[in-house]
Amino acid sequence: MHAFLVTLLVIVSIGIIVVVLLQSGRSAGLSGAITGGAEQLFGKQKARGIDAVLHRITIVLAVLFFVLTMAVTYFQL
Protein backbone atom coordinates (compact mmCIF):
# COMPACT_ATOMS: atom_id res chain seq x y z
CA MET A 1 0.00 0.00 0.00
CA HIS A 2 2.85 2.35 0.89
CA ALA A 3 4.61 1.82 -2.45
CA PHE A 4 1.39 2.48 -4.37
CA LEU A 5 0.74 5.72 -2.48
CA VAL A 6 4.32 6.91 -2.99
CA THR A 7 4.07 6.18 -6.73
CA LEU A 8 0.78 8.07 -6.92
CA LEU A 9 2.31 10.94 -4.95
CA VAL A 10 5.19 11.21 -7.44
CA ILE A 11 2.76 11.25 -10.37
CA VAL A 12 0.65 13.99 -8.73
CA SER A 13 3.80 15.98 -7.96
CA ILE A 14 4.91 15.86 -11.59
CA GLY A 15 1.37 16.84 -12.61
CA ILE A 16 1.44 19.90 -10.34
CA ILE A 17 4.79 20.98 -11.78
CA VAL A 18 3.56 20.62 -15.36
CA VAL A 19 0.27 22.45 -14.75
CA VAL A 20 1.97 25.34 -12.94
CA LEU A 21 4.53 25.72 -15.72
CA LEU A 22 1.75 25.77 -18.34
CA GLN A 23 -0.01 28.70 -16.71
CA SER A 24 0.69 32.17 -18.02
CA GLY A 25 2.37 34.65 -15.70
CA ARG A 26 0.84 37.77 -14.18
CA SER A 27 2.81 40.04 -16.47
CA ALA A 28 3.73 38.15 -19.60
CA GLY A 29 6.97 39.50 -21.02
CA LEU A 30 7.85 43.06 -21.99
CA SER A 31 4.25 44.08 -22.69
CA GLY A 32 3.46 43.49 -19.02
CA ALA A 33 6.28 45.81 -17.97
CA ILE A 34 5.15 48.59 -20.32
CA THR A 35 1.41 48.35 -19.61
CA GLY A 36 1.64 47.49 -15.93
CA GLY A 37 -0.97 50.01 -14.80
CA ALA A 38 -3.48 49.03 -17.45
CA GLU A 39 -2.89 45.38 -16.65
CA GLN A 40 -3.91 45.96 -13.04
CA LEU A 41 -6.95 47.97 -14.05
CA PHE A 42 -8.30 45.52 -16.61
CA GLY A 43 -6.87 42.40 -15.00
CA LYS A 44 -9.70 42.21 -12.47
CA GLN A 45 -11.91 40.44 -14.98
CA LYS A 46 -12.43 36.74 -14.39
CA ALA A 47 -9.99 34.39 -16.06
CA ARG A 48 -11.37 32.77 -19.17
CA GLY A 49 -10.46 29.79 -21.23
CA ILE A 50 -7.49 27.58 -20.60
CA ASP A 51 -6.19 29.68 -17.69
CA ALA A 52 -9.33 28.98 -15.68
CA VAL A 53 -9.13 25.27 -16.42
CA LEU A 54 -5.45 25.15 -15.43
CA HIS A 55 -6.25 27.04 -12.23
CA ARG A 56 -8.91 24.51 -11.26
CA ILE A 57 -6.64 21.57 -12.10
CA THR A 58 -3.92 23.12 -9.93
CA ILE A 59 -6.30 23.35 -6.97
CA VAL A 60 -7.45 19.75 -7.38
CA LEU A 61 -3.88 18.46 -7.69
CA ALA A 62 -2.77 20.47 -4.66
CA VAL A 63 -5.55 19.03 -2.51
CA LEU A 64 -4.77 15.55 -3.80
CA PHE A 65 -1.08 16.10 -3.03
CA PHE A 66 -1.93 17.10 0.54
CA VAL A 67 -4.20 14.10 1.09
CA LEU A 68 -1.69 11.67 -0.41
CA THR A 69 1.11 13.10 1.71
CA MET A 70 -0.94 12.56 4.85
CA ALA A 71 -1.84 9.02 3.71
CA VAL A 72 1.80 8.14 3.01
CA THR A 73 2.76 9.40 6.45
CA TYR A 74 -0.03 7.39 8.08
CA PHE A 75 0.75 4.13 6.25
CA GLN A 76 4.50 4.48 6.77
CA LEU A 77 4.09 3.51 10.40
Secondary structure by P-SEA (a helix, b strand, c coil): caaaaaaaaaaaaaaaaaaaaacccccccaaaaaaaaaaaaacccccccaaaaaaaaaaaaaaaaaaaaaaaaaacc
